[in-house]
Amino acid sequence: MGITETLGYSILGIAIVFLMLIILMGIIVSMGKMMAKKSAPAAKAEAPAAPAPQAPAAPKEKAPGTAGSIDLHSVEPRTAAMIMAIVADEMGKPLNELRFISIKEI
């Protein structure tokens, strides 16, 4: 088996892999389009013809006060503030309704 034959088999193998990936991509794209067409009429049927106008919601009252002090163990205050803000945002609550006792870097 010479170098030219080995290179030929390598190129043929890579070509087959890429051809199969292109075929698989085509199948996935066509299935996605079919599913989008199938779900589009159902979504249109469920939507109401004219939504009733709603009054604007009253703004939520903020919780008064503070939650006390916090122990920071080898964490900068800026990093601790970011962590507390992220937790409050993920929980959907104002920061002053949450109580953080300590923050420690693991």
Steps between C-alpha positions, in 0.01 A plus 500: 500500500664820387468857619273597209259216573496589871430866423225395260328290767535783754345755264223256409424439870488871580278562195255229612483645852429851370243368252315322782512816714350703215225241452429497874485881505250493211281251685504708818417824316214338307357344819516841670312663214236225505451542874475878464231462233315247713501714814425834327128430431449373854657813645284724281184316603578541870568874479194719572376725221519826696664512844314708754690810612629465854554772753867549587600309808567700814871514578610257766584659833858464605581340831614748761826484690811293481571135571794562736870429463683235302827315560730499198760223511782576251251663260524859380196719576447566128489126425260442792272777371493339155418159647217644709359690201508189282327289767231764549442525125476122456255474789296795374506676837634839604842487657376651825258208551786250505735432789856395430687376807844435351671456166804279472708415195521125450 
